[in-house]
Amino acid sequence: MAVASMTGFARVEGHDSDATWTWEIKSVNARNLDVRCRVPPGYDALDSEVRRRAPEHLKRGNITANLQVTRHAGAAMPRVNRDALAAIMAAMKELDGDFAPPRLDGLLRLPGVLETPEEDPDAAREREKLLAADLKRCLESLVAARLDEGARLKQILAGELDRISELTAEAAASPALQPEAMRARLTQQLSLLLGADTPLPEERIAQEVALLLTKADVREEIDRLNAHIQAARTLLDEGGPIGRRLDFLCQEFNRESNTLCSKSSDVALTRIGLALKATIEQMREQVQNVE
């Protein structure tokens, strides 16, 4: 399976003898699958059709579907049910002051206010079939757009993982983690503090170096970083709805880089740790777009 983004847009147009229509569906990031739909009066059945079909194509994302229908000249046009509107206005007067006055477009969307004259039932059913077919096409187009964006995301994430791998290798090979470097640094610090005339015994220096090595040992963090890198690459090769798992790995990456920085007593190693944290944050921002 391929990696898919949660960001995309699709548009499909259709028509019959009495009307033309346009489906537009856009998708943005979301924790789960959230579907919203706007359809003209008289096409309410298509709202449930959108909500039924969307999960068949998409796993995550905030999905907004919009249907616009334009009737041809001479076709039966919607009309205002003045009796229903008058009843609503009368009810509003009784509640005067309890709420803000509604907008006209809001009143027209209330059930029963705007009516579409009945047309031939067979023609209406046929149009609904065409609209449902175009909805399917639009969803498939949206999936294709999200996959195209996902392919670009995969390349970006692979590059970020390569950079994390390089920085992890640099940290593992850091001279500051070698016993000889720690011994030399400790000896220099002791000379500055105690003076050259009062050197510590070699045995005591060896004990201090062993203690520093224990505190500064980042081999576990390096091993876990390498394991997380391999796990993330496996997920990218696997594809599908992997966004949640990648986000969890980013949290683990960040945990290990924080520990590495906290254990570091060397400027060069600290810089590597900070570069790791910056790269991991860049990766996490991209992962938020993955389905």
C-alpha positions as CSV (number, residue, x, y, z in Angstrom):
1,M,0.0,0.0,0.0
2,A,1.1,3.6,-0.6
3,V,1.5,6.4,1.8
4,A,-1.5,8.9,1.7
5,S,-1.7,12.5,2.8
6,M,-4.8,13.8,4.6
7,T,-4.7,16.9,2.5
8,G,-6.5,17.0,-0.9
9,F,-9.1,18.4,-3.2
10,A,-11.3,17.0,-5.9
11,R,-14.0,18.4,-8.2
12,V,-16.4,16.6,-10.6
13,E,-19.1,18.1,-12.8
14,G,-22.1,16.4,-14.3
15,H,-25.4,17.1,-16.0
16,D,-28.7,15.7,-17.3
17,S,-31.4,17.2,-19.5
18,D,-32.7,19.5,-16.7
19,A,-29.7,20.4,-14.5
20,T,-26.0,20.7,-14.2
21,W,-24.1,20.0,-10.9
22,T,-20.7,20.1,-9.3
23,W,-19.3,18.0,-6.5
24,E,-16.4,19.4,-4.6
25,I,-14.7,17.6,-1.8
26,K,-11.7,18.9,0.2
27,S,-9.8,17.1,3.0
28,V,-7.5,18.5,5.7
29,N,-5.8,17.0,8.8
30,A,-7.8,15.5,11.6
31,R,-7.3,12.9,14.4
32,N,-10.1,10.8,13.1
33,L,-12.5,10.7,10.1
34,D,-14.9,13.6,10.3
35,V,-17.3,14.0,7.4
36,R,-19.4,17.2,6.7
37,C,-21.8,17.6,3.8
38,R,-23.7,20.5,2.2
39,V,-26.4,19.6,-0.4
40,P,-29.2,21.8,-1.8
41,P,-32.8,21.4,-0.6
42,G,-34.4,18.3,-2.1
43,Y,-31.2,16.3,-2.2
44,D,-31.0,15.4,1.4
45,A,-30.7,11.7,0.7
46,L,-27.2,12.4,-0.8
47,D,-26.0,13.6,2.6
48,S,-26.3,10.0,4.0
49,E,-24.7,8.7,0.7
50,V,-21.6,10.9,1.4
51,R,-21.3,9.7,4.9
52,R,-21.7,6.1,3.8
53,R,-19.2,6.2,1.0
54,A,-16.5,8.3,2.6
55,P,-15.3,5.6,5.1
56,E,-15.0,3.2,2.2
57,H,-12.3,5.4,0.6
58,L,-10.7,7.3,3.5
59,K,-9.5,6.4,7.0
60,R,-8.6,9.8,8.5
61,G,-9.2,13.5,7.8
62,N,-11.7,16.3,8.1
63,I,-13.8,15.8,4.9
64,T,-16.1,18.5,3.5
65,A,-18.3,17.6,0.6
66,N,-20.3,20.3,-1.2
67,L,-22.9,19.7,-3.9
68,Q,-24.2,22.6,-6.1
69,V,-27.1,22.0,-8.5
70,T,-28.2,24.5,-11.2
71,R,-31.5,23.9,-12.9
72,H,-31.7,24.7,-16.6
73,A,-34.0,27.5,-17.9
74,G,-37.5,26.2,-18.1
75,A,-37.0,23.5,-15.5
76,A,-39.2,23.6,-12.4
77,M,-37.6,26.1,-10.0
78,P,-37.7,26.0,-6.2
79,R,-40.4,28.3,-4.6
80,V,-40.9,29.7,-1.1
81,N,-43.7,28.1,1.0
82,R,-45.1,31.4,2.3
83,D,-47.4,29.7,4.8
84,A,-44.5,27.8,6.4
85,L,-42.4,31.0,6.4
86,A,-45.2,33.0,8.0
87,A,-45.6,30.5,10.7
88,I,-41.9,30.6,11.5
89,M,-41.9,34.5,11.5
90,A,-44.9,34.4,14.0
91,A,-43.0,32.0,16.3
92,M,-40.0,34.4,16.1
93,K,-42.1,37.3,17.3
94,E,-43.2,35.3,20.3
95,L,-39.5,34.8,21.2
96,D,-38.5,38.3,20.4
97,G,-35.3,39.2,22.2
98,D,-34.3,35.7,23.1
99,F,-32.0,35.2,20.2
100,A,-30.3,37.1,17.3
101,P,-32.4,37.6,14.2
102,P,-31.8,34.8,11.7
103,R,-30.3,35.5,8.2
104,L,-32.5,35.0,5.1
105,D,-30.3,32.1,3.9
106,G,-30.8,30.4,7.2
107,L,-34.6,30.7,7.0
108,L,-34.6,29.3,3.5
109,R,-32.7,26.2,4.6
110,L,-35.3,25.4,7.3
111,P,-37.4,22.3,6.4
112,G,-40.5,23.1,4.4
113,V,-39.7,26.8,3.6
114,L,-38.1,26.2,0.2
115,E,-39.9,23.7,-1.9
116,T,-39.0,22.2,-5.2
117,P,-42.0,21.4,-7.4
118,E,-42.5,17.8,-8.0
119,E,-40.9,16.5,-11.2
120,D,-41.2,13.2,-12.9
121,P,-40.2,10.5,-10.3
122,D,-38.3,8.5,-12.8
123,A,-36.3,11.5,-13.8
124,A,-35.6,12.3,-10.2
125,R,-34.4,8.8,-9.5
126,E,-32.2,8.8,-12.6
127,R,-30.6,12.1,-11.5
128,E,-30.0,10.7,-8.1
129,K,-28.2,7.8,-9.6
130,L,-26.0,10.1,-11.7
131,L,-25.2,12.2,-8.7
132,A,-24.2,9.2,-6.6
133,A,-22.0,8.0,-9.5
134,D,-20.3,11.4,-9.7
135,L,-19.9,11.4,-5.9
136,K,-18.0,8.1,-6.2
137,R,-15.8,9.6,-9.0
138,C,-15.1,12.6,-6.8
139,L,-14.1,10.5,-3.8
140,E,-11.8,8.4,-6.1
141,S,-10.2,11.6,-7.4
142,L,-9.7,12.8,-3.9
143,V,-8.0,9.6,-3.0
144,A,-5.7,10.0,-6.0
145,A,-4.8,13.5,-4.9
146,R,-4.0,12.4,-1.4
147,L,-1.9,9.6,-2.7
148,D,0.1,12.0,-4.9
149,E,0.7,14.2,-1.9
150,G,1.5,11.1,0.1
151,A,4.3,10.1,-2.4
152,R,5.9,13.5,-1.8
153,L,5.5,13.2,1.9
154,K,7.2,9.8,1.8
155,Q,10.3,11.3,0.1
156,I,10.5,14.1,2.7
157,L,10.1,11.7,5.6
158,A,12.7,9.3,4.1
159,G,15.1,12.3,3.9
160,E,14.5,13.2,7.5
161,L,15.1,9.6,8.6
162,D,18.4,9.7,6.7
163,R,19.4,12.8,8.5
164,I,18.5,11.3,11.9
165,S,20.5,8.2,11.1
166,E,23.5,10.4,10.2
167,L,23.3,12.3,13.4
168,T,22.9,9.2,15.4
169,A,26.0,7.7,13.9
170,E,27.9,11.0,14.7
171,A,26.7,10.8,18.3
172,A,27.9,7.1,18.6
173,A,31.3,8.0,17.2
174,S,31.7,11.2,19.3
175,P,35.3,11.4,20.7
176,A,33.8,12.9,23.9
177,L,32.4,9.5,24.8
178,Q,35.8,7.8,24.7
179,P,37.5,7.0,28.1
180,E,40.7,8.7,27.1
181,A,39.0,12.0,26.2
182,M,37.1,11.9,29.6
183,R,40.3,11.2,31.5
184,A,42.1,14.1,29.8
185,R,39.2,16.5,30.5
186,L,38.9,15.4,34.1
187,T,42.7,15.8,34.7
188,Q,42.6,19.2,33.2
189,Q,39.7,20.3,35.4
190,L,41.4,18.9,38.5
191,S,44.6,20.8,37.7
192,L,42.7,24.0,37.4
193,L,40.8,23.4,40.7
194,L,43.6,21.9,42.8
195,G,46.7,23.2,41.2
196,A,49.6,21.2,39.8
197,D,51.2,20.7,43.3
198,T,48.3,18.6,44.6
199,P,47.6,15.9,42.0
200,L,45.1,13.1,42.8
201,P,46.2,9.5,42.9
202,E,45.8,7.6,39.6
203,E,43.4,5.2,41.3
204,R,41.1,8.0,42.3
205,I,41.2,9.5,38.8
206,A,40.3,6.1,37.4
207,Q,37.3,5.9,39.7
208,E,36.1,9.3,38.6
209,V,36.5,8.5,35.0
210,A,34.5,5.2,35.5
211,L,31.7,7.2,37.2
212,L,31.6,9.8,34.4
213,L,31.5,7.0,31.8
214,T,28.5,5.5,33.5
215,K,26.6,8.8,33.7
216,A,27.5,9.7,30.1
217,D,26.8,6.3,28.5
218,V,24.4,6.9,25.7
219,R,24.7,3.5,24.0
220,E,21.1,2.5,25.0
221,E,19.8,5.8,23.5
222,I,21.8,5.2,20.3
223,D,20.5,1.6,20.0
224,R,16.9,2.8,20.5
225,L,17.3,5.6,18.0
226,N,18.6,3.1,15.4
227,A,15.6,0.7,16.2
228,H,13.1,3.6,15.8
229,I,14.7,4.6,12.5
230,Q,14.3,1.0,11.2
231,A,10.7,0.9,12.4
232,A,9.8,4.1,10.7
233,R,11.4,3.0,7.4
234,T,9.4,-0.2,7.7
235,L,6.2,1.7,8.1
236,L,6.9,3.9,5.1
237,D,7.5,0.8,3.0
238,E,4.3,-0.7,4.4
239,G,2.1,2.3,3.6
240,G,-1.6,2.6,4.3
241,P,-3.0,4.4,7.4
242,I,0.3,4.7,9.3
243,G,0.1,8.3,10.5
244,R,-0.7,7.4,14.1
245,R,2.1,4.9,14.4
246,L,4.6,7.4,12.9
247,D,3.4,10.1,15.3
248,F,4.1,7.7,18.2
249,L,7.6,7.0,16.8
250,C,8.3,10.7,16.7
251,Q,7.5,10.9,20.4
252,E,10.0,8.1,21.0
253,F,12.6,9.8,18.9
254,N,12.2,13.0,20.9
255,R,12.4,11.1,24.2
256,E,15.8,9.6,23.2
257,S,17.2,12.8,21.9
258,N,16.2,14.6,25.1
259,T,18.0,11.9,27.2
260,L,21.1,12.2,25.0
261,C,21.3,15.9,25.5
262,S,20.8,15.6,29.3
263,K,23.6,13.1,29.5
264,S,26.0,15.1,27.4
265,S,28.8,17.0,29.0
266,D,30.5,17.9,25.8
267,V,29.6,20.9,23.5
268,A,30.0,18.9,20.3
269,L,27.8,16.1,21.5
270,T,25.2,18.6,22.7
271,R,25.1,20.2,19.3
272,I,24.5,16.8,17.8
273,G,21.6,16.2,20.2
274,L,20.1,19.6,19.4
275,A,20.4,19.0,15.7
276,L,18.6,15.6,16.3
277,K,15.8,17.4,18.2
278,A,15.3,20.0,15.3
279,T,15.2,17.2,12.7
280,I,12.8,15.1,14.7
281,E,10.5,18.2,15.1
282,Q,10.6,18.8,11.3
283,M,9.7,15.1,10.8
284,R,6.9,15.3,13.3
285,E,5.3,18.3,11.5
286,Q,5.3,16.3,8.3
287,V,3.9,13.2,10.0
288,Q,0.8,15.2,11.0
289,N,-0.2,15.2,7.3
290,V,0.0,11.4,7.0
291,E,-3.2,9.4,7.0
